[in-house]
Amino acid sequence: MTGLYVDAYPDALRIARRVLGAAEADDVVQAAVVVMLRRRHTLTHASPQCFYKVVKNLALDWRAQRQRVDYVGEEMLALLDAQRQRDVRGHRVAPPPRRHDGTPSG
């Protein structure tokens, strides 16, 4: 595995940079090495192509995770705003009152 890593590192880094950019590329290659080491007992001969595939898949996973956006509802936004006001004013601020149907008023 050490020889494979030394020989394939520049190409693996290039693959990760194409997917993620330079900032996270080295982290992805290092994570791919860990994956390969964990799978060593199942791999008889680790090929550079296998290593490149692991790097590419991890880079795509990292990019998808970074691009994932969660929806924040109005209730959560009201609570976050109350928390921000508390931090600014230094005391507890109640969230806005709620209507009978459960939606925030105002």
N, C-alpha and C positions, 0 to 999 in steps of 0.2 A: 504494500500500500504506500510506503514511503516513496519508492521510485515513481509510482504512478502519480502521486501528489506533486512531486517536484517537476516531473515532465509535463503534466497536464495543467498545472496551476495557471500559467499565462492564458491559455485558451479558455479555461473555466472562468477566469476573471473577466475576460472579454465577453463571454456569453452573459454573465450576470450583469455586467455594465450595460449591455444592450437592452436588457429588460428593466433594470432598476435605476441605472445611473451609478456614478462612481461612489457615492456616499455609503451605500449598503452592499455593494458588490463583494467586498472582502468578507463581510459577515456571512453572506450566503454561501460563499465557497467554503468557509470554515465549518458552517453547519452541514454542508454536503459531506465534508470529510468525516464528521461525527456520524452521519447516517451510514456512510460506507463502512466505517469501523464497526458499527453495531451490526451490520449485515454480513460481516466478514465470514461468519461461520456458514452462511448459506451461499457465499460466492466462492467458487473454486478459483477462477482467474478473473480478477477485476480488470475490465478493459477501460480505456479512456472514454469510449463511447458511453459506457454505463455511468461513469462519473459525470460526464457532460449532461447526461439525461437527468441525473439527480440534481445537478446545479440548476438546470433550466426549470425543472418542476418546482424546486424550492423558490427560485426567483419569481416565478409566476404566482406562487402561493403568497409570497410576501407582498407583491404588488397588489394582488386582489384584496388582501387584508388591509392594506394601507388605503385603498380606494373605497372600502366599504363605509357607507354612511348610514348611521342609524337614525330613525325618525324620533324626534323628541316632541311629545304632545304639548298642548297649551298648559296643562296642569304642571308638567315638569318645568316648563319655562317660567311659570309663576313662582314655583318653589325656588328655582335658581336665582330669580330676580330678588326674592325676599332674602336669600342667603347673601347676595351681593350687597344689598342695602344694609344688612346687619353688619357685614364686614366694614362697610364705609362708616356707618354711624356708631358702631361700637356697642349696640344693644339689639335685642331681639325685635324683629319686625314680623308681624303676622302676615301670612300670604293674603291676597285679596279675597274678599268674601265670595262664597259660591252661591249660585242660583239653586232653586229647588231641583232642577233637572241635573245637577251635578257639574254644570259648566261654570267657569269663572265669570263673574260679572265685570262689567266695565269694558 
